[in-house]
Amino acid sequence: MLAFFRRMIRDKYKAVIAYVASAVALLEMYVALYPSLQQQAAQIDQMMKSFPPELFSAMNMDASALSFSTLESYLSTEYMSFLWPILAIIFAISIAHYISVNEIDRGTIETLASLPTSRIRIFVERYFAGLLIVTAFAVISLLGIIPLAGIHGIDYALANYLTAAGGSFLFIWAVYSLAVLVSVIFSEKGKASMVTGGILTLMYVLSIISSLKDGLKNLQYLSFFHYFSGTDLLAKNAIPDYMVLALGGFAVVASIIALIIFRKRDLSV
């Protein structure tokens, strides 16, 4: 039972541990720096308020919530609004490729397809194994802040991190499902990576453009980055409007389409 699920976990767990450890190391750096920055919070806050709001919009930050007065507002600015999405995207794409395009690219997919089992089972088990892996990253890379804050004697708001972990899961699930969909269409890992990266880059650009021009404001709804707000999730302990419906709905639909394509496509090319 669950042979393909277990195989994927077994093949990827070392890489996952290394990636998660790197994320925790980054968290340790940010958390360790916070006490010294907090002493200068007033000056830093004043300096940040002098920057144009468009700069923060381009970095997916809410200028009204920019502050170093709490650990949550500090990390929402320095970690969640820019660095964490990059880490999540790279990680999600690398895991999604394992489902099919890696096998096709290496010429081993026919061996996998010749096994006495259905393509649906192969896809479903690998998809959920990958989803478990990216979920573990999303949770640990956010909730890992809590023990680090305790070690450094820094106050924290537990509820904010639980909300942030939930929102981060929705974001990485949507990105992972997009990457899975692209990976079952293409036969070369490089092309799949470029297309997925291009789509996400376009989404980021749309998010920026929509925030700068009122006439293009509706374009924001086409971007994952509109629904994922580090300041809302971590600093304000709030789920952005339509986040669950937009990101969760996209993830479900994209995964179903990917399953249909994987089941019908010629895996030899």
Sequence and secondary structure as in RCSB ss.txt:
>XXXX:A:sequence
MLAFFRRMIRDKYKAVIAYVASAVALLEMYVALYPSLQQQAAQIDQMMKSFPPELFSAMNMDASALSFSTLESYL
STEYMSFLWPILAIIFAISIAHYISVNEIDRGTIETLASLPTSRIRIFVERYFAGLLIVTAFAVISLLGIIPLAG
IHGIDYALANYLTAAGGSFLFIWAVYSLAVLVSVIFSEKGKASMVTGGILTLMYVLSIISSLKDGLKNLQYLSFF
HYFSGTDLLAKNAIPDYMVLALGGFAVVASIIALIIFRKRDLSV
>XXXX:A:secstr
  HHHHHHHHHHHHHHHHHHHHHHHHHHHHHHHHHHHHTTHHHHHHHHHTS HHHHHHTT  GGG  SSSHHHHH
IIIIITTHHHHHHHHHHHHHHTTTTHHHHHHT HHHHHTSSS HHHHHHHHHHHHHHHHHHHHHHHHHTHHHHHH
HTT    HHHHHHHHHHHHHHHHHHHHHHHHHHHH S HHHHHHHHHHHHHHHHHHHHHHHH GGGGGGGGG HH
HH  HIIIIIS    TTHIIIIIHHHHHHHHHHHHHHHHS TT 
